[in-house]
Amino acid sequence: LVAKQPQAVLPIVLNVLTEEPEDGWTAMQVRGLSSIAVVPDGHTVHRHLSDVLPVIITAGSQGDDELLDVALESAARVMDRVEQGGLHLLFAELIGALKDTEDSNRRACGSKLVERFFENTSLDAVSVLPEVLPAVLPVALADEDEDALATGMRTLSCIVKKCKKEDVAAYMKDVRSCVLSLVTDPVTNKVDSEKLLPGLCKFNGLEPLYPIYQHCLMNGSAEARELAAKGLGELVDHTTEAALKPYVVKITGPLIRIVGDRFPGTVKKAIVDTLKSLLVRGGAALKPFLPQLQTMYMKCLSDPTEAVRAKAADSLGILVRLSARTEPLINELTTNVATNADPAVRLSMAQALGEVLLNVPQPTSEATQEKILDALVPRVFSDDGERKEREASAWPFAVTLRRHASAERALQLVKEHVAPALRSSQPEERHGSAFALAGACWCQQPQMPAPPEELASCLKDLALPALPKLLADGDPDVQAAAVVLVAGAARLHAEAGLPWAKLAAVEGDFASLVAPTGAAAVSAHVALL
């Protein structure tokens, strides 16, 4: 009757079957709703999707497995009758279930129907991707209900397999925005770096997602490559090491291959950022790539873009935690600090040397230490050179003193280089010495715990009498260095358990310099620090 006289019979059938009985939905009632599928006119089917599908989904979301099977079967019959022109009407109903914030069963049911559609359809579904991807991703990656989460991930995988890679990649920006929204704190509006996405960690969520980003990374415009690299880094940051392990090679190889191409600095920085995330999260799985990564980072230290150089320097500090052979790297960095003709490259090499010396598991040999000191001492304790280079060189000098030299040699370096320069008549020497002393005082676990008692006493006795003069110095660079020295001395006092009275005496001078109303040059420099 429905097939032969739909205009007369269908309204009666729908009126009766869409009313929930007092004793709940029945399998027969749900099957009856699928009779719309026999209507020969596709436009009539499309027009009544909003009458039928919500009821079927509701019936399938009651927690009754048998009724769910009937609902999925009935909905499938209806979906099979949908033509190209009715896709958006169909997905309006399915997406409504996916976005139900109150009922996880409806989200799971809606997700299963989307999966069923993509598995069986012969229609061109690309046109609904802008609507369906933002609806499926939250369920697949972050749903609190385990069943909805698993179903969502199966659905996402099905969508990616059904559509051509380039078709899905066209919506990479939307995918990335959705992932970011799931890891952003709604109060601070900042990404929560500690948040893990359960869909990535439990259900191989990287499998359907990384090819989307990788396609854009290898084939997209410069802007698309940058966003793709950032997106991959965000996936890595919010995945466990165990879940990431099977994908380390697949993700790392293409990143290394394209970082050497002629792309803007923003693209290279995004790639280096993501490789750093892989180093942090991937751990031992990255060991086969360490030689390639080291070579790549060394090249990036000479990149024209400052942000790329800085990120490469930072990343080398992470890399040496995993590397077995570090002395050749340290020697190469030291040579560049001493001899490279480009001041910007020397600066980056000094920054990288500081990160490497801070993070390398074992102290360097005495011969290497002397080579480091020969390169750094002229850069730190001299009235030649630029402010930034003195500051960048002071840190590896301090780390060598604290982490690598023997206690006797460390005391000798303080007395031979730091103390005399602190009393110099040249502001450049006072500036470099104050930074070196600040670095020598600095403590951070686990790399730089409190120094031996004799060295701690020597550093304290040198810093405390010098601070009032340095804070009142007529040179703004020296004043800025004195502010940093206050911070270093405070860390030393805290870690070594030293009395605070003398350090507290400089509180007023310190506050006047770091306050917004302080000397403009000092305030701006401290803000950068």
For each residue, the residues with C-beta under 8 A, 3 or more apart:
1: 4 5 9
2: 5 6 9 10 13 35 36 38 39
3: 6 38 39 40
4: 1
5: 1 2 8 9
6: 2 3 9 10 39 40 41 44
7: 10 11
8: 5 11 12
9: 1 2 5 6 12 13
10: 2 6 7 13 14 36 39 44 48
11: 7 8 14 15
12: 8 9 15 16
13: 2 9 10 16 17 32 35
14: 10 11 17 18 33 36 48 51 52
15: 11 12 18 19
16: 12 13 19
17: 13 14 29 32 33 55
18: 14 15 33 51 52 55
19: 15 16
20: 24 25 58
21: 24 25 26 29
22:
23:
24: 20 21 62
25: 20 21 29 30 58 59 62 67
26: 21 29 30
27: 30 31 66 67 70
28: 31 32
29: 17 21 25 26 32 33 59
30: 25 26 27 33 34 55 56 59 60 67 70 71 74
31: 27 28 34 35 70 73 74
32: 13 17 28 29 35
33: 14 17 18 29 30 36 52 55 56 74 78
34: 30 31 37 52 56 73 74 75 77 78
35: 2 13 31 32 38
36: 2 10 14 33 39 45 48 52 78 81
37: 34 45 77 78 80 81
38: 2 3 35
39: 2 3 6 10 36 44 45 81
40: 3 6
41: 6 44 45
42: 45 46 81 82 83 85 86
43: 46 47 85 86
44: 6 10 39 41 47 48
45: 36 37 39 41 42 48 49 78 81 82 86
46: 42 43 49 82 83 85 86 89 90
47: 43 44
48: 10 14 36 44 45 51 52
49: 45 46 52 53 78 82 86 89 90 93
50: 53 54 89 92 93
51: 14 18 48 54 55
52: 14 18 33 34 36 48 49 55 56 78
53: 49 50 56 57 75 78 90 93 94
54: 50 51 57 58 93 96 97
55: 17 18 30 33 51 52 58 59
56: 30 33 34 52 53 59 60 71 74 75 78
57: 53 54 60 61 71 75 93 97 106 109 110 113
58: 20 25 54 55 61 62 106
59: 25 29 30 55 56 62 67 70 71
60: 30 56 57 67 68 70 71 72 75 105 109
61: 57 58 68 103 105 106 108 109
62: 24 25 58 59 67 68 105
63: 105
64: 67 68
65: 68 69
66: 27 69 70
67: 25 27 30 59 60 62 64 70 71
68: 60 61 62 64 65 71 72 109
69: 65 66 72 73
70: 27 30 31 59 60 66 67 73 74
71: 30 56 57 59 60 67 68 74 75 109
72: 60 68 69 75 76 109 112 113 116
73: 31 34 69 70 76 77
74: 30 31 33 34 56 70 71 77 78
75: 34 53 56 57 60 71 72 78 79 113 116
76: 72 73 79 80 113 116 120
77: 34 37 73 74 80 81
78: 33 34 36 37 45 49 52 53 56 74 75 81 82
79: 75 76 82 90 113 116 117 121
80: 37 76 77 120
81: 36 37 39 42 45 77 78
82: 42 45 46 49 78 79 86 87 89 90 123
83: 42 46 86 123
84: 87 123 124
85: 42 43 46
86: 42 43 45 46 49 82 83 89 90
87: 82 84 90 91 123 125 127 128
88: 91 92 127 128 131
89: 46 49 50 82 86 92 93
90: 46 49 53 79 82 86 87 93 94 117
91: 87 88 94 95 114 128 131 132
92: 50 88 89 95 96
93: 49 50 53 54 57 89 90 96 97
94: 53 90 91 97 98 110 113 114 117 132
95: 91 92 98 99 110 131 132 135
96: 54 92 93 99 100 110
97: 54 57 93 94 100 106 107 109 110 111 113
98: 94 95 107 110 111 114 135 136 139
99: 95 96 107 135
100: 96 97 103 106 107 110
101:
102: 106
103: 61 100 106 107
104: 107 108 143 144 145 147 148
105: 60 61 62 63 108 109 148
106: 57 58 61 97 100 102 103 109 110
107: 97 98 99 100 103 104 110 111 139 143 145 148 152
108: 61 104 105 111 112 145 147 148 151 152
109: 57 60 61 68 71 72 97 105 106 112 113
110: 57 94 95 96 97 98 100 106 107 113 114
111: 97 98 107 108 114 115 136 139 140 148 151 152 154 155
112: 72 108 109 115 116 151 155
113: 57 72 75 76 79 94 97 109 110 116 117
114: 91 94 98 110 111 117 118 132 136 155 158 159
115: 111 112 118 119 151 154 155 158
116: 72 75 76 79 112 113 119 120
117: 79 90 94 113 114 120 121 125
118: 114 115 121 125 155 158 159 162
119: 115 116 158 162
120: 76 80 116 117
121: 79 117 118 125 162
122:
123: 82 83 84 87
124: 84 127
125: 87 117 118 121 128 129 162 163
126: 129 163 167
127: 87 88 124
128: 87 88 91 125 131 132
129: 125 126 132 133 159 163 167 168 170 171
130: 133 134 171 174
131: 88 91 95 128 134 135
132: 91 94 95 114 128 129 135 136 159
133: 129 130 136 137 159 168 171 174 175 178
134: 130 131 137 138 174 178
135: 95 98 99 131 132 138 139
136: 98 111 114 132 133 139 140 152 155 156 159
137: 133 134 140 141 156 175 178 179 182
138: 134 135 141 142 143 152 178 181 182
139: 98 107 111 135 136 142 143 148 149 151 152 155
140: 111 136 137 143 149 152 153 155 156 199 203 205
141: 137 138 152 153 179 182 197 198 199 200 205
142: 138 139 149 182 197 198 199
143: 104 107 138 139 140 148 149 152 198 199
144: 104 149
145: 104 107 108 148 149
146: 149 150
147: 104 108 150 151
148: 104 105 107 108 111 139 143 145 151 152
149: 139 140 142 143 144 145 146 152 153 198 199 202 203
150: 146 147 153 154 202 203
151: 108 111 112 115 139 147 148 154 155
152: 107 108 111 136 138 139 140 141 143 148 149 155 156 199
153: 140 141 149 150 156 157 199 203 204 205 208
154: 111 115 150 151 157 158
155: 111 112 114 115 118 136 139 140 151 152 158 159
156: 136 137 140 152 153 159 160 205 208 209
157: 153 154 160 161 207 208
158: 114 115 118 119 154 155 161 162
159: 114 118 129 132 133 136 155 156 162 163 168 208
160: 156 157 163 168 208 209 211 212
161: 157 158 208
162: 118 119 121 125 158 159
163: 125 126 129 159 160 167 168
164: 167 168
165: 168 169 211 212 215
166: 169 170 215 219
167: 126 129 163 164 170
168: 129 133 159 160 163 164 165 171 172 212
169: 165 166 172 212 215 216 219 220
170: 129 166 167
171: 129 130 133 168 174 175 212
172: 168 169 175 176 212 213 215 216 220 224 227 228 231
173: 176 177 227
174: 130 133 134 171 177 178
175: 133 137 171 172 178 179 209 212 231
176: 172 173 179 180 213 227 230 231 234
177: 173 174 180 181
178: 133 134 137 138 174 175 181 182
179: 137 141 175 176 182 183 197 209 231 234 235 238
180: 176 177 183 184 191 234
181: 138 177 178 184
182: 137 138 141 142 178 179 197
183: 179 180 191 192 195 197 234 237 238
184: 180 181 189 190 191 192
185: 188 189 190 191 192
186: 189
187:
188: 185
189: 184 185 186
190: 184 185
191: 180 183 184 185 234
192: 183 184 185 195
193: 237
194:
195: 183 192 238
196: 200 201 238 239 240
197: 141 142 179 182 183 200 201 205 238 239
198: 141 142 143 149 201 202 203
199: 140 141 142 143 149 152 153 202 203 205
200: 141 196 197 203 205 206 209 235 238 239 240 243
201: 196 197 198 205 239 240 242 243
202: 149 150 198 199 205 243
203: 140 149 150 153 198 199 200
204: 153 207 243 246
205: 140 141 153 156 197 199 200 201 202 208 209 239 243
206: 200 209 210 235 239 243 244 246 247
207: 157 204 210 247
208: 153 156 157 159 160 161 205 211 212
209: 156 160 175 179 200 205 206 212 213 235
210: 206 207 213 214 232 235 247 250 251
211: 160 165 208 214 215
212: 160 165 168 169 171 172 175 208 209 215 216
213: 172 176 209 210 216 217 228 229 231 232 235
214: 210 211 217 218 228 232 250 251 254
215: 165 166 169 172 211 212 218 219 220
216: 169 172 212 213 219 220 224 225 227 228
217: 213 214 220 225 228 229 232 254 255 258
218: 214 215 254 258
219: 166 169 215 216
220: 169 172 215 216 217 223 224 225 228
221: 224 225
222: 225 226 263 264 266 267
223: 220 226 227
224: 172 216 220 221 227 228
225: 216 217 220 221 222 228 229 258 263 267 270
226: 222 223 229 230 264 266 267 270
227: 172 173 176 216 223 224 230 231 270
228: 172 213 214 216 217 220 224 225 231 232
229: 213 217 225 226 232 233 255 267 270 271 273 274
230: 176 226 227 233 234 270 273 274
231: 172 175 176 179 213 227 228 234 235
232: 210 213 214 217 228 229 235 236 251 255 274
233: 229 230 236 237 270 273 274 277
234: 176 179 180 183 191 230 231 237 238
235: 179 200 206 209 210 213 231 232 238 239
236: 232 233 239 244 251 274 277 278 281 282
237: 183 193 233 234 277 281
238: 179 183 195 196 197 200 234 235
239: 196 197 200 201 205 206 235 236 243 244 281
240: 196 200 201 243 244
241: 244 245 281 282 283 285
242: 201 245
243: 200 201 202 204 205 206 239 240 246
244: 206 236 239 240 241 247 248 278 281 282 285
245: 241 242 248 282 285
246: 204 206 243
247: 206 207 210 244 250 251
248: 244 245 251 252 278 282 285 286
249: 252 253 288
250: 210 214 247 253 254
251: 210 214 232 236 247 248 254 255 274 278
252: 248 249 255 256 275 278 282 286 289
253: 249 250 256 257 289
254: 214 217 218 250 251 257 258
255: 217 229 232 251 252 258 259 271 274 275 278
256: 252 253 259 275 289 292 293 296
257: 253 254 260
258: 217 218 225 254 255 261 263 271
259: 255 256 268 271 272 275 296 300
260: 257 296 299
261: 258
262:
263: 222 225 258 267 268
264: 222 226 267 268 305
265: 268 269 303 304 305 307 308
266: 222 226 269 270 305 307
267: 222 225 226 229 263 264 270 271
268: 259 263 264 265 271 272 300 303 305 308
269: 265 266 272 273 305 307 308 311
270: 225 226 227 229 230 233 266 267 273 274
271: 229 255 258 259 267 268 274 275
272: 259 268 269 275 276 297 300 308 311 312 315
273: 229 230 233 269 270 276 277 311
274: 229 230 232 233 236 251 255 270 271 277 278
275: 252 255 256 259 271 272 278 279 293 296 315
276: 272 273 279 280 311 314 315 318
277: 233 236 237 273 274 280 281
278: 236 244 248 251 252 255 274 275 281 282 286
279: 275 276 282 286 293 315 318 319 322
280: 276 277 318
281: 236 237 239 241 244 277 278
282: 236 241 244 245 248 252 278 279 285 286
283: 241 286 322
284: 287 322
285: 241 244 245 248 282
286: 248 252 278 279 282 283 289 290 293 322
287: 284 290 322
288: 249
289: 252 253 256 286 292 293
290: 286 287 293 294 319 322 323
291: 294 295
292: 256 289 295 296
293: 256 275 279 286 289 290 296 297 315 319
294: 290 291 297 298 316 319 323 329
295: 291 292 298 299
296: 256 259 260 275 292 293 299 300
297: 272 293 294 300 301 312 315 316 319 352
298: 294 295 301 302 312 329 332
299: 260 295 296 302 303
300: 259 268 272 296 297 303 308 309 311 312
301: 297 298 309 312 313 336 345 348 349 352
302: 298 299 309 342 345 348
303: 265 268 299 300 308 309 312
304: 265
305: 264 265 266 268 269 308 309
306: 309 310 344
307: 265 266 269 310 311
308: 265 268 269 272 300 303 305 311 312
309: 300 301 302 303 305 306 312 313 344 345 347 348 351
310: 306 307 313 314 348 351
311: 269 272 273 276 300 307 308 314 315
312: 272 297 298 300 301 303 308 309 315 316 348 352
313: 301 309 310 316 317 348 349 351 352 354 355
314: 276 310 311 317 318 351 355
315: 272 275 276 279 293 297 311 312 318 319
316: 294 297 312 313 319 320 329 352 355 356
317: 313 314 320 321 352 355 356 358 359
318: 276 279 280 314 315 321 322 359
319: 279 290 293 294 297 315 316 322 323
320: 316 317 323 326 329 356 359 360 361
321: 317 318 359 360 361
322: 279 283 284 286 287 290 318 319
323: 290 294 319 320 326 329
324:
325: 328 329
326: 320 323 329 330 356 360 362 364
327: 330 331 364 365 368
328: 325 331 332
329: 294 298 316 320 323 325 326 332 333 356
330: 326 327 333 334 353 356 357 360 364 368 372
331: 327 328 334 335 368 371
332: 298 328 329 335 336
333: 329 330 336 337 349 352 353 356
334: 330 331 337 338 353 368 371 372 375
335: 331 332 338 339 375
336: 301 332 333 339 340 345 346 349
337: 333 334 340 346 349 350 353 375 376 379 393 396
338: 334 335 374 375
339: 335 336
340: 336 337 345 346 349
341:
342: 302 345 346
343: 346 347 386 389
344: 306 309 347 348
345: 301 302 309 336 340 342 348 349
346: 336 337 340 342 343 349 350 389
347: 309 343 344 350 351 388 389 392
348: 301 302 309 310 312 313 344 345 351 352
349: 301 313 333 336 337 340 345 346 352 353
350: 337 346 347 353 354 376 379 389 392 393 395 396
351: 309 310 313 314 347 348 354 355 392 395
352: 297 301 312 313 316 317 333 348 349 355 356
353: 330 333 334 337 349 350 356 357 372 396
354: 313 350 351 357 358 392 395 396 399
355: 313 314 316 317 351 352 358 359
356: 316 317 320 326 329 330 333 352 353 359 360
357: 330 353 354 360 364 372 396 399 400 403 404
358: 317 354 355 399 403 447 448
359: 317 318 320 321 355 356 447
360: 320 321 326 330 356 357 363 364
361: 320 321
362: 326
363: 360 403 404
364: 326 327 330 357 360 368 369 372 400 404
365: 327 368 369
366: 369 370
367: 370 371
368: 327 330 331 334 364 365 371 372
369: 364 365 366 372 373 400 404 405 409
370: 366 367 373 374
371: 331 334 367 368 374 375
372: 330 334 353 357 364 368 369 375 376 396 397 400 404
373: 369 370 376 377 397 400 413
374: 338 370 371 377
375: 334 335 337 338 371 372 378 379
376: 337 350 372 373 379 380 393 396 397 400
377: 373 374 380 381 397 417
378: 375 381 382 384
379: 337 350 375 376 382 385 389 390 393 432
380: 376 377 390 393 394 397 417 421 432 433 435 436
381: 377 378 417 418 421 429 432 433 436
382: 378 379 385 390 428 429 432
383: 426 428 429
384: 378 428
385: 379 382 389 390 428
386: 343 389 390
387: 390 391 431 477
388: 347 391 392
389: 343 346 347 350 379 385 386 392 393
390: 379 380 382 385 386 387 393 394 428 431 432 435
391: 387 388 394 395 432 435 481
392: 347 350 351 354 388 389 395
393: 337 350 376 379 380 389 390 396 397 432
394: 380 390 391 397 398 432 435 436 438 439
395: 350 351 354 391 392 398 399 435 439
396: 337 350 353 354 357 372 376 393 399 400
397: 372 373 376 377 380 393 394 400 401 436 439
398: 394 395 401 402 436 437 438 439 440 442
399: 354 357 358 395 396 402 403 404 439 448
400: 357 364 369 372 373 376 396 397 403 404 405
401: 397 398 404 405 410 413 414 440
402: 398 399 405 410 439 440 442 448 451
403: 357 358 363 399 400 447 448
404: 357 363 364 369 372 399 400 401
405: 369 400 401 402 409 410 413
406: 409 410
407: 410 411 452 454 455
408: 411 412
409: 369 405 406 412 413
410: 401 402 405 406 407 413 414 440 451 455
411: 407 408 414 415 454 455 458
412: 408 409 415 416
413: 373 401 405 409 410 416 417 418
414: 401 410 411 417 418 419 437 440 455 458 459 462
415: 411 412 418 419 458
416: 412 413 419 420
417: 377 380 381 413 414 420 421 433 436
418: 381 413 414 415 421 422 433 436 437 440 462
419: 414 415 416 422 423 433 462
420: 416 417 423 424
421: 380 381 417 418 424 429 430 432 433 436
422: 418 419 430 433 434 437 462 466 470
423: 419 420 430
424: 420 421 429 430 433
425:
426: 383 429 430
427: 430 431 473 474 475 477 478
428: 382 383 384 385 390 431 432 477
429: 381 382 383 421 424 426 432 433
430: 421 422 423 424 426 427 433 434 470 473 475 478 481
431: 387 390 427 428 434 435 475 477 478 481
432: 379 380 381 382 390 391 393 394 421 428 429 435 436 481
433: 380 381 417 418 419 421 422 424 429 430 436 437
434: 422 430 431 437 438 466 470 478 481 482 484 485
435: 380 390 391 394 395 431 432 438 439 481 484 485
436: 380 381 394 397 398 417 418 421 432 433 439 440
437: 398 414 418 422 433 434 440 441 459 462 463 466 485 488
438: 394 398 434 435 441 442 481 484 485 487 488 489
439: 394 395 397 398 399 402 435 436 442 488
440: 398 401 402 410 414 418 436 437 459 488
441: 437 438 459 460 463 485 488 489 491 492
442: 398 402 438 439 448 487 488 491 492
443: 448 449 450 451 491 492 494 495 496
444: 447 448 491
445: 448 449
446: 449
447: 358 359 403 444
448: 358 399 402 403 442 443 444 445
449: 443 445 446 495
450: 443 456 492 495 496 497
451: 402 410 443 455 456 459 492 496
452: 407 455 456
453: 456 457 496
454: 407 411 457 458
455: 407 410 411 414 451 452 458 459
456: 450 451 452 453 459 460 492 496 498
457: 453 454 460 461
458: 411 414 415 454 455 461 462
459: 414 437 440 441 451 455 456 462 463 492
460: 441 456 457 463 464 489 492 493 496 498
461: 457 458 464 465
462: 414 418 419 422 437 458 459 465 466
463: 437 441 459 460 466 467 485 488 489 492
464: 460 461 467 489 502 503
465: 461 462 468
466: 422 434 437 462 463 469 470 485
467: 463 464 470 471 482 485 486 489 503 506 509
468: 465 471 472 505 506 509
469: 466 472 473
470: 422 430 434 466 467 473 478 479 481 482 485
471: 467 468 479 482 483 486 506 509 510 513
472: 468 469 479 509
473: 427 430 469 470 478 479 482
474: 427 478
475: 427 430 431 478 479
476: 479 480 519 521 522 525
477: 387 427 428 431 480 481 521 525
478: 427 430 431 434 470 473 474 475 481 482
479: 470 471 472 473 475 476 482 483 513 519 522
480: 476 477 483 484 513 521 522 525 526 529
481: 391 430 431 432 434 435 438 470 477 478 484 485
482: 434 467 470 471 473 478 479 485 486 513
483: 471 479 480 486 487 510 513 514 522 526 529
484: 434 435 438 480 481 487 488 526 529
485: 434 435 437 438 441 463 466 467 470 481 482 488 489
486: 467 471 482 483 489 490 503 506 510
487: 438 442 483 484 490 491
488: 437 438 439 440 441 442 463 484 485 491 492
489: 438 441 460 463 464 467 485 486 492 493 503
490: 486 487 493 494 503
491: 441 442 443 444 487 488 494 495
492: 441 442 443 450 451 456 459 460 463 488 489 495 496 498
493: 460 489 490 496 497 498 499 500 503
494: 443 490 491 497
495: 443 449 450 491 492
496: 443 450 451 453 456 460 492 493
497: 450 493 494
498: 456 460 492 493
499: 493 502
500: 493 503 504
501: 504 505
502: 464 499 505
503: 464 467 486 489 490 493 500 506
504: 500 501 507
505: 468 501 502
506: 467 468 471 486 503 509 510
507: 504 510 511
508: 511 512
509: 467 468 471 472 506 512 513
510: 471 483 486 506 507 513 514
511: 507 508 514 515
512: 508 509 515 518
513: 471 479 480 482 483 509 510 518 519 522 523 526
514: 483 510 511 518 522 523 526
515: 511 512 518 523
516: 523
517:
518: 512 513 514 515 522 523
519: 476 479 513 522 523
520: 523 524
521: 476 477 480 524 525
522: 476 479 480 483 513 514 518 519 525 526
523: 513 514 515 516 518 519 520 526 527
524: 520 521 527 528
525: 476 477 480 521 522 528 529
526: 480 483 484 513 514 522 523 529
527: 523 524
528: 524 525
529: 480 483 484 525 526
